[in-house]
Amino acid sequence: MENRLPTLRALLTCATIALTPHGAAASELKSAAAHVAGIVVHDAAETLRDYCHRAEGRLWLELPGGARWELVTATTDPLIANPGDGAFHVFDATEVRAALDEVAFPMGSVSAEVFILPYPRRASLESAAGPGLILLSPGVRVLSREHQHSEFVHELGHVVQYALLPDSDLDGWERYMDLRGLSSERNTATAPHADRPHEIWAEDFRALFGGITANANGTIENATLVHPAQVSGLGDFMRAVAEGSIASSAVRLVSAPVVSGAVSFSRFGTEAAVLDVFDSAGRRLASVMPTVGASSVAWSWNGEDRSGRRLRGEVVFARARDGRGGAVRVVVTH
């Protein structure tokens, strides 16, 4: 663990977002708009009217908080290598909202502003995401529904990651990378685009929680990885992150990963706290009182929820209420 922490810090440095499955690249943003409750979508007309202004013959996008970019207003600009049909085609706010409605992920604690851009940014022609912010860049041909859903949900995955699994959560990221089979040598912030951890997370989010249209092609960007739907426990882990049942700490909570019936948990130290057991949706199933020993704390859970129902064939997460020790994933077989 100790010798891996510097590597994890390095590989989780802010990186460029991967190409979407339909080939439209995107990049992460360090600047963010002010957070608002929930997800707010600004259509292209509103973005142009309220957030763009001209200065010295150039059009600028300026967002709350001071982030500012020059926009490219013509497909004849030398920066546009492929002018397409000669016009910029923007995202449809109706499709963006439809894609959001189809996301099957607990979004209650995630806030973001989505700006549909009338023109691409000169600094980066692609769509982009940052903490609490998504910029959806136009194409040079009409954007299909599949493209719009796919790209938006990928970018939303980045927003979710920033909000719920920040790079400072080294323990959570280590568990995600172990679960995903990622390598601290191959999967770094400077690796090829598709191999970067942030990009893999965003594609996992799209594939696992996006709607049918967002996943119309049935693939993920990085063809060398197992499809996230085939990674046991990955969806449960990501949902648990959303419900706060994954917590970072240097003190580990320990249990058997697969149990039959009753299960015991323990951690080093003598700090006593109630242990809560959650299902994969973040609902509390049981609360267990601690037993404090000379150098450790232990909990014994009988495998039943609060109503006395014995759990069988379920994945649960256990976490001490003080947050120390992180969370433990347990498969209750019977």
Kinemage of the C-alpha trace (Angstrom):
@kinemage 1
@onewidth
@group {chain A} dominant
@subgroup {mainchain}
@vectorlist {calphas} color= white
{ca met a 1} P 0.000 0.000 0.000
{ca glu a 2} L 2.587 2.582 1.053
{ca asn a 3} L 4.801 2.165 -1.990
{ca arg a 4} L 1.808 2.511 -4.322
{ca leu a 5} L 0.483 5.818 -2.991
{ca pro a 6} L 2.938 8.092 -4.863
{ca thr a 7} L 2.204 6.184 -8.069
{ca leu a 8} L -1.539 6.576 -7.568
{ca arg a 9} L -1.136 10.298 -6.974
{ca ala a 10} L 0.773 10.601 -10.225
{ca leu a 11} L -1.563 8.526 -12.349
{ca leu a 12} L -4.683 10.336 -11.106
{ca thr a 13} L -3.466 13.801 -12.051
{ca cys a 14} L -5.941 15.750 -14.211
{ca ala a 15} L -5.806 14.310 -17.731
{ca thr a 16} L -7.463 14.737 -21.117
{ca ile a 17} L -10.775 12.951 -21.627
{ca ala a 18} L -10.884 10.081 -24.075
{ca leu a 19} L -12.496 10.034 -27.510
{ca thr a 20} L -16.140 9.131 -27.319
{ca pro a 21} L -17.262 5.883 -29.000
{ca his a 22} L -18.384 7.882 -32.033
{ca gly a 23} L -15.025 9.526 -32.485
{ca ala a 24} L -15.650 13.000 -31.037
{ca ala a 25} L -12.807 13.760 -28.650
{ca ala a 26} L -13.260 15.552 -25.349
{ca ser a 27} L -11.027 17.104 -22.699
{ca glu a 28} L -11.217 17.695 -18.973
{ca leu a 29} L -11.422 21.193 -17.561
{ca lys a 30} L -9.776 22.567 -14.464
{ca ser a 31} L -12.034 25.626 -14.407
{ca ala a 32} L -15.632 25.177 -13.338
{ca ala a 33} L -18.828 27.182 -13.363
{ca ala a 34} L -20.605 27.895 -10.110
{ca his a 35} L -22.407 24.807 -8.802
{ca val a 36} L -26.183 24.741 -8.928
{ca ala a 37} L -28.726 22.304 -7.565
{ca gly a 38} L -28.965 19.317 -9.876
{ca ile a 39} L -28.073 19.343 -13.577
{ca val a 40} L -28.952 22.540 -15.475
{ca val a 41} L -28.804 22.535 -19.281
{ca his a 42} L -28.222 25.795 -21.187
{ca asp a 43} L -29.112 25.447 -24.863
{ca ala a 44} L -26.964 26.963 -27.618
{ca ala a 45} L -29.143 30.056 -28.021
{ca glu a 46} L -29.006 30.819 -24.294
{ca thr a 47} L -25.261 30.209 -24.162
{ca leu a 48} L -24.703 32.579 -27.083
{ca arg a 49} L -27.034 35.241 -25.703
{ca asp a 50} L -26.072 35.204 -22.023
{ca tyr a 51} L -22.530 33.886 -21.857
{ca cys a 52} L -20.829 35.051 -25.055
{ca his a 53} L -19.579 38.502 -26.035
{ca arg a 54} L -17.491 40.040 -28.789
{ca ala a 55} L -14.208 41.827 -28.206
{ca glu a 56} L -11.727 43.011 -30.850
{ca gly a 57} L -13.545 41.103 -33.557
{ca arg a 58} L -13.514 37.801 -31.656
{ca leu a 59} L -16.305 35.891 -29.925
{ca trp a 60} L -15.617 34.833 -26.333
{ca leu a 61} L -17.359 32.406 -24.006
{ca glu a 62} L -17.207 33.611 -20.411
{ca leu a 63} L -18.746 31.565 -17.611
{ca pro a 64} L -19.602 32.333 -13.992
{ca gly a 65} L -16.410 32.027 -12.011
{ca gly a 66} L -14.241 33.636 -14.703
{ca ala a 67} L -13.481 30.778 -17.083
{ca arg a 68} L -13.049 32.304 -20.570
{ca trp a 69} L -12.386 30.882 -24.033
{ca glu a 70} L -12.300 32.222 -27.553
{ca leu a 71} L -14.740 30.512 -29.922
{ca val a 72} L -14.129 29.521 -33.552
{ca thr a 73} L -17.049 30.919 -35.526
{ca ala a 74} L -16.410 29.631 -39.061
{ca thr a 75} L -15.613 26.217 -40.512
{ca thr a 76} L -13.220 28.009 -42.875
{ca asp a 77} L -10.930 28.841 -39.953
{ca pro a 78} L -7.503 27.180 -40.513
{ca leu a 79} L -7.941 25.371 -37.186
{ca ile a 80} L -10.841 23.342 -38.628
{ca ala a 81} L -9.107 20.576 -40.563
{ca asn a 82} L -12.374 19.070 -41.804
{ca pro a 83} L -15.060 21.684 -42.579
{ca gly a 84} L -17.722 19.002 -43.038
{ca asp a 85} L -20.804 20.465 -44.670
{ca gly a 86} L -19.658 24.039 -44.009
{ca ala a 87} L -21.697 24.706 -40.853
{ca phe a 88} L -21.500 23.995 -37.126
{ca his a 89} L -24.240 21.692 -35.814
{ca val a 90} L -25.025 22.043 -32.109
{ca phe a 91} L -26.309 19.569 -29.554
{ca asp a 92} L -30.082 19.496 -29.103
{ca ala a 93} L -31.007 20.406 -25.506
{ca thr a 94} L -34.005 18.071 -25.738
{ca glu a 95} L -31.712 15.132 -26.530
{ca val a 96} L -29.329 16.072 -23.735
{ca arg a 97} L -32.165 16.113 -21.229
{ca ala a 98} L -33.494 12.832 -22.618
{ca ala a 99} L -30.060 11.254 -22.170
{ca leu a 100} L -29.959 12.543 -18.591
{ca asp a 101} L -33.436 11.147 -17.873
{ca glu a 102} L -32.237 7.703 -18.959
{ca val a 103} L -29.201 7.655 -16.648
{ca ala a 104} L -29.747 4.916 -14.055
{ca phe a 105} L -27.405 6.282 -11.386
{ca pro a 106} L -28.090 8.021 -8.050
{ca met a 107} L -27.484 11.657 -9.059
{ca gly a 108} L -28.933 13.318 -5.971
{ca ser a 109} L -25.583 14.638 -4.684
{ca val a 110} L -24.200 15.686 -8.084
{ca ser a 111} L -24.586 19.229 -9.423
{ca ala a 112} L -23.440 20.587 -12.784
{ca glu a 113} L -24.128 23.186 -15.419
{ca val a 114} L -24.214 21.970 -19.014
{ca phe a 115} L -23.455 24.553 -21.689
{ca ile a 116} L -24.304 23.636 -25.270
{ca leu a 117} L -21.791 25.643 -27.279
{ca pro a 118} L -22.828 27.432 -30.459
{ca tyr a 119} L -19.229 27.201 -31.712
{ca pro a 120} L -16.184 25.179 -30.622
{ca arg a 121} L -13.479 26.635 -28.393
{ca arg a 122} L -10.227 27.588 -30.076
{ca ala a 123} L -8.219 26.086 -27.213
{ca ser a 124} L -9.854 22.697 -27.757
{ca leu a 125} L -12.422 21.811 -30.390
{ca glu a 126} L -13.842 18.911 -28.408
{ca ser a 127} L -16.495 18.656 -25.737
{ca ala a 128} L -15.118 18.858 -22.225
{ca ala a 129} L -15.959 18.347 -18.566
{ca gly a 130} L -14.697 19.589 -15.234
{ca pro a 131} L -15.958 19.762 -11.652
{ca gly a 132} L -19.588 20.787 -11.944
{ca leu a 133} L -19.270 21.750 -15.602
{ca ile a 134} L -19.880 20.220 -19.059
{ca leu a 135} L -19.219 21.972 -22.384
{ca leu a 136} L -20.769 20.259 -25.390
{ca ser a 137} L -19.037 21.246 -28.608
{ca pro a 138} L -20.760 21.289 -32.018
{ca gly a 139} L -19.825 19.086 -34.955
{ca val a 140} L -19.278 19.946 -38.601
{ca arg a 141} L -22.097 17.599 -39.623
{ca val a 142} L -25.502 16.907 -38.120
{ca leu a 143} L -25.084 15.040 -34.833
{ca ser a 144} L -27.017 11.797 -34.496
{ca arg a 145} L -29.082 11.080 -31.378
{ca glu a 146} L -26.690 8.253 -30.546
{ca his a 147} L -23.685 10.566 -30.732
{ca gln a 148} L -25.318 13.209 -28.551
{ca his a 149} L -26.416 10.752 -25.865
{ca ser a 150} L -23.109 8.907 -25.854
{ca glu a 151} L -20.918 11.994 -25.633
{ca phe a 152} L -23.045 13.720 -23.014
{ca val a 153} L -23.238 10.683 -20.709
{ca his a 154} L -19.477 10.150 -21.040
{ca glu a 155} L -18.903 13.763 -19.968
{ca leu a 156} L -21.421 13.335 -17.153
{ca gly a 157} L -19.316 10.408 -15.961
{ca his a 158} L -16.415 12.806 -15.477
{ca val a 159} L -18.591 15.173 -13.446
{ca val a 160} L -19.711 12.252 -11.266
{ca gln a 161} L -16.105 11.163 -10.752
{ca tyr a 162} L -15.010 14.657 -9.707
{ca ala a 163} L -17.911 14.911 -7.269
{ca leu a 164} L -17.891 11.437 -5.739
{ca leu a 165} L -14.456 9.893 -6.269
{ca pro a 166} L -11.957 12.778 -6.335
{ca asp a 167} L -8.287 12.103 -6.956
{ca ser a 168} L -7.569 12.737 -3.274
{ca asp a 169} L -9.471 9.537 -2.425
{ca leu a 170} L -6.471 7.283 -2.949
{ca asp a 171} L -8.025 4.318 -1.179
{ca gly a 172} L -11.176 4.508 -3.302
{ca trp a 173} L -9.154 4.826 -6.503
{ca glu a 174} L -6.925 1.930 -5.552
{ca arg a 175} L -9.978 -0.258 -5.052
{ca tyr a 176} L -11.491 0.889 -8.339
{ca met a 177} L -8.289 0.145 -10.238
{ca asp a 178} L -7.919 -3.260 -8.589
{ca leu a 179} L -11.541 -4.098 -9.374
{ca arg a 180} L -11.093 -2.924 -12.977
{ca gly a 181} L -7.760 -4.736 -13.402
{ca leu a 182} L -5.855 -1.527 -14.170
{ca ser a 183} L -2.081 -1.224 -13.866
{ca ser a 184} L -0.185 1.568 -12.123
{ca glu a 185} L 2.447 1.256 -14.857
{ca arg a 186} L 0.135 1.258 -17.895
{ca asn a 187} L -2.834 3.297 -16.695
{ca thr a 188} L -1.446 6.729 -15.889
{ca ala a 189} L -2.419 10.328 -16.601
{ca thr a 190} L 0.192 10.480 -19.371
{ca ala a 191} L -0.788 7.171 -20.975
{ca pro a 192} L -2.532 7.009 -24.350
{ca his a 193} L -5.950 8.580 -24.063
{ca ala a 194} L -8.039 5.437 -23.694
{ca asp a 195} L -5.744 4.027 -20.998
{ca arg a 196} L -6.127 6.927 -18.570
{ca pro a 197} L -8.064 6.101 -15.376
{ca his a 198} L -10.417 9.091 -15.683
{ca glu a 199} L -11.361 8.044 -19.195
{ca ile a 200} L -11.976 4.445 -18.225
{ca trp a 201} L -14.208 5.594 -15.353
{ca ala a 202} L -16.224 7.861 -17.696
{ca glu a 203} L -16.704 5.039 -20.208
{ca asp a 204} L -17.640 2.622 -17.405
{ca phe a 205} L -20.225 5.141 -16.229
{ca arg a 206} L -21.699 5.505 -19.717
{ca ala a 207} L -21.762 1.763 -20.362
{ca leu a 208} L -23.228 0.783 -16.989
{ca phe a 209} L -25.625 3.644 -16.289
{ca gly a 210} L -26.364 5.333 -19.624
{ca gly a 211} L -29.545 4.608 -21.522
{ca ile a 212} L -30.058 2.472 -24.622
{ca thr a 213} L -29.297 5.329 -27.008
{ca ala a 214} L -26.081 6.254 -25.190
{ca asn a 215} L -24.940 2.661 -25.620
{ca ala a 216} L -26.289 2.010 -29.087
{ca asn a 217} L -23.022 0.635 -30.453
{ca gly a 218} L -22.533 -1.742 -27.498
{ca thr a 219} L -18.808 -1.035 -27.142
{ca ile a 220} L -16.424 1.027 -25.025
{ca glu a 221} L -13.550 3.119 -26.298
{ca asn a 222} L -10.771 0.943 -24.918
{ca ala a 223} L -11.170 -2.382 -26.722
{ca thr a 224} L -8.367 -3.960 -24.663
{ca leu a 225} L -10.486 -3.842 -21.506
{ca val a 226} L -13.214 -6.215 -20.445
{ca his a 227} L -16.597 -4.574 -20.964
{ca pro a 228} L -17.665 -3.066 -17.611
{ca ala a 229} L -20.894 -5.079 -17.588
{ca gln a 230} L -18.726 -8.204 -17.358
{ca val a 231} L -16.680 -6.968 -14.377
{ca ser a 232} L -18.174 -8.503 -11.263
{ca gly a 233} L -19.014 -5.909 -8.609
{ca leu a 234} L -18.087 -2.848 -10.690
{ca gly a 235} L -21.592 -1.432 -10.893
{ca asp a 236} L -22.119 -2.110 -7.183
{ca phe a 237} L -18.892 -0.285 -6.360
{ca met a 238} L -19.820 2.779 -8.410
{ca arg a 239} L -23.307 2.943 -6.916
{ca ala a 240} L -21.830 2.602 -3.434
{ca val a 241} L -19.571 5.576 -4.158
{ca ala a 242} L -22.703 7.585 -4.967
{ca glu a 243} L -24.324 6.699 -1.659
{ca gly a 244} L -21.216 7.482 0.374
{ca ser a 245} L -20.762 3.891 1.504
{ca ile a 246} L -17.186 3.906 0.207
{ca ala a 247} L -14.912 5.989 2.434
{ca ser a 248} L -11.180 6.664 2.407
{ca ser a 249} L -8.927 5.939 5.357
{ca ala a 250} L -5.502 4.585 6.100
{ca val a 251} L -7.066 2.146 8.587
{ca arg a 252} L -8.631 -0.796 6.806
{ca leu a 253} L -11.795 -2.585 7.784
{ca val a 254} L -11.350 -6.312 7.313
{ca ser a 255} L -13.757 -9.171 6.557
{ca ala a 256} L -13.995 -12.174 4.276
{ca pro a 257} L -15.043 -11.115 0.744
{ca val a 258} L -17.509 -14.013 0.385
{ca val a 259} L -19.511 -15.247 3.351
{ca ser a 260} L -22.295 -17.651 4.157
{ca gly a 261} L -24.696 -16.283 6.748
{ca ala a 262} L -23.014 -14.525 9.690
{ca val a 263} L -19.873 -12.449 9.166
{ca ser a 264} L -17.354 -10.732 11.417
{ca phe a 265} L -15.551 -7.457 10.710
{ca ser a 266} L -12.565 -5.935 12.470
{ca arg a 267} L -10.060 -3.099 12.316
{ca phe a 268} L -6.974 -2.070 14.231
{ca gly a 269} L -7.347 0.577 16.937
{ca thr a 270} L -9.789 1.085 19.776
{ca glu a 271} L -12.086 3.776 18.353
{ca ala a 272} L -15.610 2.410 18.764
{ca ala a 273} L -18.345 3.157 16.227
{ca val a 274} L -21.522 1.552 14.977
{ca leu a 275} L -21.054 -0.504 11.792
{ca asp a 276} L -23.671 0.042 9.083
{ca val a 277} L -24.395 -2.526 6.360
{ca phe a 278} L -25.711 -1.186 3.026
{ca asp a 279} L -27.079 -2.813 -0.089
{ca ser a 280} L -25.703 -1.911 -3.529
{ca ala a 281} L -28.190 0.958 -3.854
{ca gly a 282} L -26.908 2.543 -0.628
{ca arg a 283} L -29.887 1.587 1.570
{ca arg a 284} L -28.978 0.761 5.164
{ca leu a 285} L -29.810 -2.870 5.894
{ca ala a 286} L -28.487 -3.261 9.429
{ca ser a 287} L -26.532 -1.500 12.175
{ca val a 288} L -24.142 -3.461 14.373
{ca met a 289} L -22.706 -2.424 17.734
{ca pro a 290} L -18.909 -2.709 18.224
{ca thr a 291} L -16.895 -4.840 20.595
{ca val a 292} L -13.656 -3.135 21.669
{ca gly a 293} L -10.581 -5.240 22.402
{ca ala a 294} L -7.083 -4.360 23.570
{ca ser a 295} L -5.913 -3.274 20.111
{ca ser a 296} L -8.845 -3.767 17.748
{ca val a 297} L -12.552 -3.259 17.263
{ca ala a 298} L -14.788 -6.094 16.053
{ca trp a 299} L -18.361 -6.408 14.828
{ca ser a 300} L -20.444 -9.528 14.308
{ca trp a 301} L -23.329 -9.324 11.858
{ca asn a 302} L -25.802 -12.200 11.649
{ca gly a 303} L -26.477 -11.725 7.933
{ca glu a 304} L -30.001 -10.403 8.491
{ca asp a 305} L -31.520 -7.015 7.681
{ca arg a 306} L -33.403 -4.919 10.220
{ca ser a 307} L -36.641 -6.801 9.595
{ca gly a 308} L -34.969 -10.136 10.328
{ca arg a 309} L -34.790 -11.235 6.689
{ca arg a 310} L -31.716 -13.321 5.966
{ca leu a 311} L -29.823 -12.098 2.910
{ca arg a 312} L -28.944 -14.603 0.215
{ca gly a 313} L -27.093 -14.086 -3.039
{ca glu a 314} L -26.594 -10.354 -2.408
{ca val a 315} L -23.683 -7.924 -2.487
{ca val a 316} L -23.460 -5.641 0.563
{ca phe a 317} L -21.060 -2.973 1.800
{ca ala a 318} L -20.108 -2.490 5.443
{ca arg a 319} L -18.732 0.758 6.842
{ca ala a 320} L -18.041 2.029 10.357
{ca arg a 321} L -20.104 5.135 11.038
{ca asp a 322} L -17.015 7.233 11.860
{ca gly a 323} L -15.674 6.627 8.331
{ca arg a 324} L -12.410 5.052 9.530
{ca gly a 325} L -11.405 1.896 7.715
{ca gly a 326} L -13.115 2.598 4.415
{ca ala a 327} L -15.802 0.190 3.296
{ca val a 328} L -15.792 -3.542 2.681
{ca arg a 329} L -17.641 -5.303 -0.119
{ca val a 330} L -19.096 -8.675 0.899
{ca val a 331} L -20.950 -11.269 -1.157
{ca val a 332} L -23.528 -13.097 0.981
{ca thr a 333} L -23.901 -16.475 -0.692
{ca his a 334} L -26.620 -18.132 1.418
